[in-house]
């Protein structure tokens, strides 16, 4: 009997439109002989099922069901394609855990931890995973420019601590521009991480559980046309993404080991995509995404394709993994 799969997409962050695109790719590529696929828009003002005629049906939040043409649809599994809140920060995974509905992303604790850049890097540091020198600020803290520069140097990156797709990030070259960058970051989050500039090759490493095995996908090298891999570089074709990356074998081995170690240490499951910058041969971790982009142009699908994994196989594997865990 075919399983009913709810593909949740949208979300409450600035990434909601990107999420809708990725969710539709999942919908279009699921095997229709094995799964009944339902597009569910999770938005601040409504949770709705969108049928193939683009008619909306309200989701019952008490049990995450939907009344559709006289029938009540119950979902066997939820495919999480939401970037940012509430899909990537632990809220939706916790909700589905309470309801007892399997879902494809990592568990709620891992979601919340990885969404917080400061906490993620702090947890991984004792395991030998390197990261840039950093300085933390919370909204309302005194801004001591001298202490910041003494800790991280110039240039440095000012980042919103909990935001995706390079929202709220600035590269700062001069002390006089530091407060402006901090103000802009606070528009996206009340916590900030300021990091030293790492001048090296940037790579993205997908790690997934595929057919029951932790699998490191081919590495992507990021060459931005801009000063760094910002929103325009990611989504407006202002970067070159090269898979597999043009890096030495020692770099490949070290970054694969670091990405896989992070996945294991955090007890991850489903998809992840981690970003690193090399200083000499050493990879320094920037962040981990637990609901990475899933459009055909996104990095994880590109990497899966290089590994010989089709979108249908990629999406089916993560659904079967979620169903197996709950069985």
Secondary structure, 3 states (H helix, E strand, C coil): CCEEEEEEEECCCCCHHHHHHHHHHHHHHCCCCCEEEEEEEEECCEEEEECCCCCEEEEECCCCEEEECCEEECCCEEEECCCCCCCCCCHHHHHHHHHCCEECCCCHHHHHHHHCHHHHHHHHHCCCCEECCEEEEECCCCCCHHHHHHHHCCCEEEEECCCCCCCCEEEECCHHHHHHHHHHHHCCCCEEEEEECCCCCEEEEEEEEECCEEEECCCEEEEECCCCCCHHHHHCCCEEEEECCCCCHHHHHHHHHHHHHHHHHCCCCCEEEEEEEEECCEEEEEEEECCCCCCCCCHHHHHHHHCCCCHHHHHHHHHHHHHHHHC
